[in-house]
Amino acid sequence: MNLSEFMSGNLQTFWEMTGFHNATWEHFVMLVVGLFFLWLAIKKNFEPMLLVPIGFGILIGNIPFSAGMEVGIYEEGTVLNILYNGVSAGWYPPLIFLGIGAMTDFTALIANPKLMLVGAAAQFGIFGAYMVALAIGFAPDQAGAIAIIGGADGPTAIFLSSKLAPNLMGAIAVSAYSYMALVPVIQPPIMRLFTTKKERLIKMKPARAVSQNEKIIFPIVGLLLTCFVVPTALPLLGMLFFGNLLRECGVTTRLAKTASNAMTDIVTILLGMTVGASTQASEFLTLETIGIFFLGFMAFVIASSSGVLFVKLFNLVLPKEKKLNPLIGNAGVSAVPMAARISNNLGLESDASNYLLMHAMGPNVAGVIGSAVAAGVLLSFLG
Amino acid sequence: MKKKILLLLVAFVATSTIAFAQGRNGLKINEVMVENNNSVVDDYGMRPAWIELYNSTHASMEISSVYLTNEKNDPTKYPVPLGDVKTNIPPLQHVLFWADNEPNKGTFHLSFNIAPGDTIYVFDADMETMIDSVVIPKELGANQSYARTEDGAGEWKIRTGSEDIENDYITPSSNNIIKDTNEKVEMFRKLDKNGVVLTIMAMAIVFGALLVLSICFYVISKVGEKVSKINKSKSHGVEPKTIANTDLPTGDSGEEIAAIVMALHEHLNAHDQESTILTINKVKRAYSPWSSKIYGLRELPRK
């Protein structure tokens, strides 16, 4: 072998390792999807905290390379693979729930416990989507994993899909987060469709003040009651209520601050980035993914509708002075606090003095508990 | 003093819990074959009798220093050697021991033979705690195994390896019940094709759980009101019935706080970064020796 052959051989080997040599049209499609997510987040300000890591993760996950270079997210022992373990083994979502618990004020819910039922009603979105998924032809465990998108809760969707349908997790996570970002677009038309002008003007009684003791008792009783019913939801609900106790007990302020700020930020970055990177073209660009996105949309529509309709139904049995504004029904999905903000905005649209934010926060945080319970139920039945 | 006793109690409970969690009670004898003519061969190409142990827990179990024996009065007949990575059984997995009385052949070759009518014992490292035992039936024939009907649990049954009888296959180093599908999923696939049953059941559970939680908090708030009334009546020296609900301490009302914040915002034009959030945080200067200035400064030399 002479020098020129040696050099050309090495250059040939190098060329075969480059992204240009290994690229397929699917890679470019996924790169465009990643760029679209980044555009949505940066230019349109749609859930930037989620869509920036996911969008950039899609770019990372779809750089073409030849297998065996030990860089891919699915190659055991690689850096990305180690970071991805939090998703595949399902321990990022409970950490996020710890942060959510430490951030969430359950006062609105404790002051008006009947709002928990609104949070429960919105979970029909999950099971409605489950039925549609079965009708389309998904297997029951896959249908359960996809349907959880209706809970509008990214960590729960990742947690459940990692257990029931790991092969669909990337598509389910991206779908869940995409629709959560699109809540302000999806929900208002549904809310207007199912409510009359008169109903939108209902003013709710201000919530009563809640004592510190009640706030401390809530996470303890909440954990015991819900997890005795569905122990399968323990990783999510256990961490949620633990985080909330750190916040409310008054003696662990430092821990609550860390859980709700630094820790949540770190886990959000890793979770978003690795979920994005897991959407490799070969796994993602399938007919199943289109089906999942369709079902995710259906789940959101059904969840929002069922929340609003349940409030209307509930009003039939409530005394006149305790009637609920149906605009808070959409907040039963657990996109916190986006869904509650939408209730507030639509309330103000009809009556500039009708602030619904605090009332809507009740079903909104109940939705977080409800979707975790629903995930536990699905895991018990299909896991 | 009380604190110390409490701490000791907590430490005792924690250590005993850990000790209990680390116990090897989950180790089970799962299947036994005495006369092996056409079943599995060992790593020397021989067909000795075998004993299958099963880790019925959901965590890996290290079984080195556990004892196997066929004589209750001699519990330490075969100690499972230390230092072999294969003695760490993964969760819900098996390990096979060869009862060939040739312990020099390796970790998994026992120092005794077994015969129909024998009893096999597994003792823990303390040589006293019997973890599991099984009596091999006298009628166990050649190439038949004596196995549990379920892995790590259930009744014992003689298996002949017949293909005509359900679950009669002999399964060394494998599950006694081989599952090729998720039974739960299959059941839903067959009996609940459109998902209505699951939806009804699941929604009932979700509603039930949140309904119980809401009732619970309704009761807690009522109890809280009563306690407040009683406390107030005690401090004022009047009957609780004479105190109206409106007189009860209400704590900080969210609306009042919001009004104060809005007023401050208008007056000072103070704002944080997020456009829709107004915050008032109590400024706390909690003392800690780690942050104390005193410890960070050198004393000035005395003249």
Interface residues (C-beta under 8 A of the other chain):
Chain A: T107 I110 P113 K114 L115 M116 L117 G119 A120 A121 Q123 F124 I126 F127 G128 Y130 M131 A133 L134 A135 A139 P140 D141 A143 P206 A207 R208 A209 V210 S211 Q212 N213 E214 I217 F218 V221 G222 L225 T226 V229 V230 T253 R341 M358 A366 I369 G370 V373 A374 V377 L378 F381 L382 G383
Chain B: N182 K184 V185 F188 R189 D192 K193 N194 G195 V196 L198 T199 M201 A202 M203 I205 V206 F207 G208 A209 L210 L211 V212 L213 S214 I215 C216 F217 Y218 I220 S221 G224 T250 G251 D252 S253 G254 E255 T276 K284
